[in-house]
Amino acid sequence: MAIEFAPRIVVDPNVRFGKPVIQGTRVPVELILGKLAGGMETDEVVREYGVTKEDVYAALNYAASLVASEEVRATT
C-alpha cells in the first residue's frame, strides 16, 4: 500500500525497498535528484525515465522540504 509523502511522491514497502518514488512509477526520487545534480537537463530526465516535468519538480520540492526541516547544529 503506497503512502503519499508529498504531491506526486509515494512510499510503498513493496516498491524499491520503501524508497520514495514518483507516483505511478518505480523511479526513485534519489535517482532524479542525482541525475539533475550530475548535469542532466530536466527534459533529458523526462525522456529517459518516462516522468513528467511536474514529477521532476515534485522531486526537487520534496528534497527541498526535507532540507528545510533538517536541523543542523554546528560544533566547534
MOBELZI-V640741 format. One record per helix or strand of 3 or more residues. SS is the DSSP state (helix for helix, strand for strand). FROM is the first residue (numbers start at 1). LEN is the number of residues. Records with the same first field share a line. If there is no record, write none. Layout:
SS->FROM-LEN  FROM-LEN
This chain:
strand->3-4  9-3
helix->16-3  29-9  42-8  53-17
